[in-house]
Amino acid sequence: MSGIFGIVDPTQQIEIDTLVINMIAVMSHFDWYVSHHFVDHNHNFTMGQIGIGIFNKTPQPVWNLNHTIALVMAGEFYNISHPSISDEQYALELYEKCGSDFVKQLNGAFIIALWDKEKNRLLITNDRFALYPLYFTCHAGRLIFAPEMKAILCDKTFSRKLDLTALAQYTRFQHLLGERTFFEDIELLPKASLLSYDLTTGSCNIKPYWSFADIPYRPEIKFEEAVEEVGHLIRLAVERLSAGPYRPGVYLSGGLDSRTILGLVKRRPIVSLTYGLQNCRDVYYANKIAQAVGSEHHWVNLPNGEWIKEFADLHLDLTEGYHSWIHAHGISTLSQARQLFDVNLSGWDGGTIMGDSDTIEPLQLKAVDEAALTTRLFYLFTHKFTWPSINEPEKHLLFSDAIFNQIYQRDFESFNTELAKYLHYRPDVRAEYFYIDNHCRRLTMNMVIFSRSHIEARFPFFDYDFFDFIHSLHPPLRENRMLYKAVIQRETPQLAYIPYDHDEFLPTTQPLIRRIHRITVKLKRRFNRHIFPIFSTRPTLYADYEAYLRHELRDWAENILFDRRTTERGIFNPAFLHTLMNRHLSELEEWMIGKIAPLITYEMMLRRFYD
């Protein structure tokens, strides 16, 4: 994916020319990748930018007139008033004027590094939501940073010591929390951060420049006012992000997020792309939505699991194990997507921001105390937000004795530690903020990451003004998606009468129409179930990973789980791996795949990045 990279080694212990070339090589996944970098041998320092040839076409680094400040950047700004100036030059001039506070005036999705020769320091900063991830390490007196962990691992002196807390988290939550990675001494740069590295002292300091606490609380805003302003702000965001020289497109499902974006795009022509089993709910309703708005619609079938075998290694290379293969849907469409559009107007986690039933619920909004909130969220993270994970008894059986004795309770303790960072926020939003940072950013954003190997992404639901207004509201206004449905009804009324794929009910706020349609759907389902199946039904899933694992992927999975290398590694109990697989094959229990798939992915990660 696009990003920035660099090495600062004032100790002069490594040969940076060779290391930086190796870093670029491991991140250049396709022949359209483009990179620029420079080297300052006097300071044993290098930094550069890598991209996929869409954004950031200005040669980098960009220098000021005195050649004392250099900047590299990936991403874009939305608040530049002078279109003749590049984003890179704009940021550089703003830094010269405002110093470190320059980032507070930027609005967009970006990652920036600034080398200030006179101050002998490197500054790295990102947008409010860290929409361009950056890994970094400060070890052995040097700083190395890159958009992919594997680039840091090119440093042969790096110890590659596994983080066992990460292992405990990954097997329990199916993703990591906070800024943790699979290796000790490698971290993710936190959102809205300013990292400063002093070359004189070799010290590294990170401080936030914005937090959720900066969002005002406006409980006086009524529902009707909220509907009007939310509709206005999301329309402005979509219009801004669909403008410009790039070809926009939308990955369209039968849900609410992508339909809202597609319905608000004024620019024509507009392309939409859907993937999934033939006649599944996503494919069926996406086609109706595309017809309603007149988009140029394309569909990619997923008839079986053979595409997993074809793309598993690429998915691993792009997401580096932080994303299990059971979330790889869409990767098989990327070659076609690159031919159709440059930028995906992504609905990524729009439902979360607009008010998902899993994050806007009384047990979180009105938790009686912190212990109640903690136990509720821990349950949701392990059993609800993705496929159910291993439970407590299974955790005892899964690991070898040596590993279990080291990681026992690390999953819950580390969860508690991360959640504690959010308890000072308003009680009605703290759980939601925790979810955004620790589920959206650490799990679902990986779908954005692997798509960025082919196309760029823009995020209307993470527009600063829109996000701030939404979270200034009293959260019950967003409960049960009522605000969301009202916005759809107001801004894109034709899409309010196309069923939502989740339950196949209409997302309309017209009570009579909604009630009649709901009764009709329920009567048809009862007739099919109890009398005779004459009414058509559509598969809920766009991809049946559970069936894949029992059939096409069985040999592939067992060759990893039961391989000698997995056994001799001494992390997992081989007998229990067989038990988990046999339970899945028996079909006696639902959702076993959430217990098995992360183990396969973790072992794949070890073979690719650790061995």
ABEGO torsion letter per residue (X at the ends): XBEBBBBBBAAGABBAAAAAAAAAAAABABAABBBBBBBBAAAGBBBBBBBAGABGABBOBBBBAAGABBBBBBEBBAABABAABBAAAAAAAAAAAAEAAAAAABBEBBBBBBBBAAAGBBBBBBBAAGABBBBBBBBGGBBBBBABAAAAAABAABAGBBBAAAAAAAAAAGBBBEABBABBGBBBBBBGBBBBBBAAAGBBBBBBABBAAABBBBAABBAAAAAAAAAAAAAAAAAAAABEABBBBBBBBABAAAAAAAAABABOBBBBBBBEBBGBAAAAAAAAAAAAAGBBBBBBBBABAAAAAAAAAAAAAAAGGABBAAAABGAAAAAAAAAABABBBBABGAAAAAGBAAABBAAAAABABAAAAAAAAAAAAAAAABBBBBBAAAAAAABBAAAAAAABGAAAAAAAAAAAAAAABBAAAAAAAAAAAAAAAAAAAAAAAAAAAABBBBBAAABAAAAAAAAABBAAAABGGAAAAAAAAAABAAAAABBBAAAGBBABABAAAAAAAAAAAAAAAAAAAAABBABBBBBABABBAAAAAABAAAAAAAAAAABAAAAAAGABBAAAAAAAAAAAAAGABBGAAAAAAAAAAAAAAAAAAAX
